[in-house]
Amino acid sequence: MKQIVRADNNACGHLRMIWPAEALIANGDNEIINTRSIFAKLPTTHSYFQRVGEQKVFDLFKDIDGKKIVDYDDMIFKMYGEGYPSYNFVASHNNIEECTKAFVENMDKIDTITTSTEFLKKAIMDNYGYAPIKVIPNFLPRWIYHFDRCETLAKKPRVLYAGGLTHYGQDGKDTGDFSKPVIEFLRKNIDKIELVFIGPVPWFLSDLKSKIYSVPFVNILNFPRLLKNLDADFYLAPLKENIFNKCKSNLKYLEACAIGSVCIGSVFPDSPYSMIHDACQIRDDMTADDISKMFWNMNNPNNWRYILDYQYKYINTMWLENNIGLYESLLSVDKVSI
């Protein structure tokens, strides 16, 4: 009987640890302990941490038996000379200088790193010379994202934005991942679409608040059902080109595929959304009129269903249950082959 201690219990922790742990339990001979109380004196063969950043967490490694695996789903160190984007308020409570220093000084305490993307793996190798890295993409559990196939396009298309508040500035100055053409596209079409934000309406659209639906955030277990119940025809996923975003995963695309919404997202070199169909890609050289033309072309029922078919084929390769072997491989080797 194998035992794993998985040390997290937040939204990302569910995706990267809690749900994979449950799938491992269901799939075979593994006993999983999901808890932040990782320092209890329990016999373990593996200890799995998410996004270890501060020195105080590394200091506790000495009290943990077994192989240490650290998971990084986002950039929390300086990469290629860049830190957090200025509009991302996570910088105010996560000191990237401290995290970078702690990582450099404690790499020898980590047996294996997992990342969610090839770009993040390469960035860690390039910037810090750490080699034992295994890429495990983000997967969605089918038992939670088990929804009927979407078939009908609304006469007035509903456009959903379900990103967090870290994607644009909270100071009334920086629009962050929302480029001027994307904002102009939304403004020009506000009376022709139903625009929905999970969370508050961004400051740069606040004058249109009466024409925008704002839905409160919910916890991670209720989030999939909220997404589906909103019945969005399109899922908006704009990103600004920077190192932080290149390190991110394609989670928003996965969500769009699972709920049956055509995803329109930003694509640039090493973009996490490179798998988005060409007909739905927002590129840096596009104007608001270009984005509008693309959108209304996709609003054609035949084109919309064609893209949904494309997306459903993709998500059917990305269910956690079908890919649990990637997690099992972490338990069966001492070092990850690269």
C-alpha positions in Angstrom: 0.0 0.0 0.0 1.5 3.3 -1.1 0.9 6.5 0.7 1.2 10.1 -0.5 0.9 13.3 1.4 -0.5 16.1 -0.8 -0.1 19.5 0.8 -2.7 21.8 -0.5 -6.4 22.5 -0.4 -7.1 25.5 -2.6 -8.6 25.9 -6.1 -5.3 25.0 -7.9 -4.7 22.3 -5.3 -7.9 20.6 -6.3 -6.9 20.6 -9.9 -3.3 19.5 -9.4 -3.6 17.4 -6.3 -6.9 16.7 -4.7 -8.7 15.4 -7.8 -5.7 13.4 -9.1 -5.4 11.9 -5.6 -9.0 10.8 -5.7 -8.5 9.3 -9.2 -5.4 7.4 -8.0 -7.4 5.9 -5.1 -10.1 4.8 -7.4 -7.6 3.4 -9.9 -5.4 1.2 -7.7 -3.3 0.5 -4.7 -2.7 4.0 -3.3 -3.7 5.5 0.0 -3.8 9.3 -0.3 -3.7 11.8 2.5 -5.1 15.1 1.4 -4.2 17.7 4.0 -2.2 20.8 4.8 -1.2 19.0 8.0 1.7 17.4 6.2 3.9 17.5 9.2 2.1 14.8 11.2 4.4 11.8 11.7 2.8 9.5 9.2 4.7 6.9 7.1 4.8 8.0 3.5 6.5 7.0 0.4 6.0 10.3 -1.4 5.4 13.9 -0.3 3.7 16.1 -2.9 3.8 19.9 -2.5 2.3 22.6 -4.7 4.0 25.8 -5.6 6.5 25.7 -2.7 7.9 29.2 -2.6 9.0 30.4 0.8 12.0 29.2 2.7 9.9 28.2 5.7 8.2 25.5 3.7 11.5 24.2 2.4 12.7 24.1 6.0 10.0 21.5 6.8 11.2 19.1 4.1 13.7 17.6 6.6 10.7 16.4 8.6 9.0 14.7 5.7 9.9 11.1 4.9 9.9 9.8 1.3 10.4 11.3 -2.1 9.7 15.0 -2.4 7.7 16.1 -5.5 7.1 19.8 -6.0 4.4 21.0 -8.5 4.5 24.3 -10.3 1.4 25.3 -12.2 2.4 29.0 -12.6 5.5 31.1 -12.6 6.5 32.1 -9.1 10.2 32.8 -9.8 11.8 35.3 -12.1 12.1 33.8 -15.6 14.1 35.3 -18.4 14.5 38.5 -16.4 10.7 39.0 -15.9 8.7 38.9 -12.7 4.9 39.1 -12.2 3.1 41.4 -14.6 2.4 44.8 -13.1 -1.3 44.3 -13.3 -1.3 41.0 -11.4 -1.9 41.8 -7.7 -0.5 38.5 -6.6 2.9 40.4 -6.5 1.7 42.2 -3.4 1.4 39.1 -1.3 3.9 36.7 -2.9 7.5 38.1 -2.9 9.0 36.7 -6.1 12.5 37.7 -5.0 12.2 35.6 -1.9 10.6 32.7 -3.8 13.4 32.8 -6.3 16.1 32.9 -3.6 14.5 30.0 -1.7 14.2 27.9 -4.9 17.8 28.4 -5.9 19.1 27.5 -2.4 16.9 24.4 -2.0 16.9 22.7 -5.4 18.9 19.8 -3.9 16.0 19.0 -1.6 13.6 18.3 -4.4 13.7 14.9 -6.1 11.2 15.8 -8.9 9.4 18.8 -10.2 6.2 18.6 -12.2 5.0 21.5 -14.3 1.7 22.0 -16.2 3.4 23.1 -19.5 6.4 22.4 -21.6 7.2 26.1 -21.6 7.4 26.2 -17.8 9.6 23.2 -17.7 12.0 24.7 -20.2 12.0 28.0 -18.3 13.0 26.4 -15.1 15.7 24.4 -16.9 17.0 27.5 -18.8 17.0 29.8 -15.8 18.0 27.5 -13.0 19.6 24.4 -14.5 17.2 22.1 -12.7 16.7 19.0 -14.9 14.4 16.3 -13.2 11.1 17.8 -14.5 8.1 16.0 -15.7 5.2 17.7 -17.5 1.7 16.8 -16.4 -0.8 19.0 -18.1 -3.9 20.1 -16.4 -6.8 17.6 -16.8 -10.4 17.9 -15.9 -12.2 15.1 -13.9 -15.0 13.7 -16.0 -16.9 12.8 -12.9 -17.2 16.6 -12.1 -17.4 18.0 -15.6 -20.0 15.5 -16.8 -22.3 17.6 -18.9 -24.6 16.9 -21.9 -23.3 18.0 -25.2 -24.2 21.5 -26.2 -26.2 21.7 -29.5 -28.0 25.0 -29.7 -26.7 28.5 -30.4 -28.7 31.4 -28.9 -30.1 34.1 -31.2 -28.4 36.7 -29.1 -25.0 35.1 -28.3 -23.9 34.9 -24.7 -20.2 35.7 -24.1 -18.6 34.6 -20.8 -15.5 35.8 -19.2 -14.5 33.5 -16.3 -11.0 34.6 -15.5 -9.8 35.8 -12.1 -9.2 39.3 -10.9 -5.4 39.0 -11.5 -5.9 39.4 -15.3 -6.3 43.1 -15.2 -5.2 45.9 -12.9 -7.4 46.9 -9.9 -6.0 50.5 -9.9 -8.2 51.9 -12.7 -5.2 52.2 -15.0 -3.9 48.9 -16.4 -6.3 46.8 -18.5 -3.8 43.9 -18.3 -4.8 40.9 -20.5 -7.6 42.9 -22.1 -6.0 44.6 -25.0 -7.5 47.8 -26.5 -8.9 45.9 -29.6 -10.6 43.3 -27.3 -12.1 46.1 -25.2 -13.2 48.0 -28.3 -14.7 44.9 -29.7 -16.8 44.3 -26.6 -17.9 48.0 -26.5 -18.9 48.0 -30.2 -21.0 44.8 -29.8 -22.4 45.3 -26.3 -26.0 45.6 -27.5 -25.7 42.6 -29.8 -24.4 40.1 -27.3 -25.0 39.1 -23.7 -21.8 39.7 -21.9 -21.3 37.9 -18.6 -18.4 38.2 -16.1 -17.8 35.9 -13.2 -16.8 38.4 -10.6 -17.2 42.2 -10.8 -17.4 44.1 -14.0 -13.9 45.4 -14.8 -13.3 49.1 -14.2 -12.7 49.7 -17.9 -16.2 48.6 -18.7 -17.9 50.0 -15.6 -19.8 52.6 -17.7 -21.6 49.7 -19.4 -22.4 47.9 -16.1 -26.2 48.1 -16.8 -25.7 46.0 -19.9 -23.3 43.4 -18.4 -24.3 40.4 -16.2 -22.1 40.0 -13.1 -22.1 36.6 -11.4 -20.5 36.1 -7.9 -17.5 33.8 -7.6 -18.3 30.3 -6.1 -16.1 27.7 -4.5 -14.1 25.2 -6.7 -16.6 22.4 -6.2 -19.6 24.5 -7.4 -17.6 26.3 -10.2 -18.1 23.7 -13.0 -21.8 23.6 -12.5 -21.9 27.5 -12.5 -20.0 27.5 -15.8 -22.4 25.1 -17.4 -25.6 26.8 -16.0 -24.5 30.1 -17.5 -25.0 28.4 -20.9 -22.5 30.6 -22.7 -22.2 30.3 -26.5 -18.7 31.8 -26.4 -15.9 31.7 -23.8 -13.5 34.7 -23.9 -9.9 34.1 -22.9 -7.7 37.1 -23.7 -4.0 37.1 -22.7 -1.2 39.6 -22.9 2.1 38.3 -24.3 4.5 38.0 -21.4 6.6 35.3 -19.6 4.0 34.8 -16.8 1.3 34.0 -19.3 3.5 31.8 -21.4 4.0 29.7 -18.2 0.3 29.3 -17.6 -1.8 26.4 -18.7 -4.7 26.1 -21.1 -7.3 25.6 -18.2 -9.7 28.1 -19.6 -9.7 26.4 -22.9 -10.4 23.1 -21.2 -13.3 24.6 -19.3 -14.8 26.0 -22.5 -14.5 22.6 -24.3 -16.1 20.8 -21.3 -19.2 23.1 -21.1 -19.7 23.4 -24.9 -18.7 27.1 -25.4 -16.6 28.2 -28.4 -13.4 29.5 -27.0 -11.9 32.7 -28.4 -8.5 33.3 -27.0 -5.2 35.0 -27.5 -2.5 33.2 -29.4 1.2 34.3 -29.7 4.5 32.4 -29.7 4.4 29.9 -26.8 0.8 30.9 -25.9 -0.9 28.3 -23.7 -3.9 28.5 -26.1 -2.0 27.4 -29.2 -4.5 24.5 -29.7 -7.4 26.9 -30.2 -8.7 26.5 -33.7 -7.2 29.0 -36.2 -10.7 30.6 -36.8 -11.0 31.5 -33.1 -7.6 33.0 -32.4 -7.0 36.5 -31.2 -3.6 37.7 -32.5 -1.6 40.8 -31.7 -2.0 42.3 -35.2 -5.9 42.1 -35.1 -8.0 45.3 -34.8 -11.4 45.4 -33.0 -13.0 45.1 -36.5 -10.9 42.0 -37.2 -12.0 40.4 -33.9 -15.6 41.4 -34.5 -15.5 39.9 -38.0 -14.1 36.6 -36.6 -16.7 36.5 -33.8 -19.7 37.0 -36.0 -18.3 34.4 -38.5 -18.1 31.9 -35.6 -21.7 32.9 -34.7 -22.9 31.2 -37.8 -24.6 28.0 -36.4 -22.7 25.7 -38.8 -19.4 27.2 -38.0 -20.2 27.2 -34.3 -21.0 23.5 -34.3 -17.9 22.8 -36.3 -15.7 24.4 -33.7 -17.6 22.6 -30.9 -16.9 19.3 -32.6 -13.2 20.3 -32.8 -13.2 21.2 -29.1 -15.1 18.1 -27.9 -12.6 15.9 -29.7 -9.8 17.7 -27.8 -11.4 17.5 -24.3 -12.0 13.8 -24.8 -8.2 13.4 -24.7 -7.9 15.5 -21.6 -10.1 13.8 -19.0 -8.2 13.0 -15.8 -9.5 9.5 -15.6 -7.8 8.6 -18.9 -4.5 10.2 -18.0 -4.0 9.1 -14.4 -1.0 7.0 -15.5 1.1 10.2 -15.6 0.5 10.6 -11.9 1.1 6.9 -11.3 4.5 7.2 -13.0 5.6 9.7 -10.3 5.3 6.9 -7.7 7.1 4.2 -9.6 10.5 5.8 -10.3 13.1 7.4 -8.2 14.0 10.0 -10.8 12.0 11.2 -13.7 13.5 10.5 -17.1 13.8 13.5 -19.3 
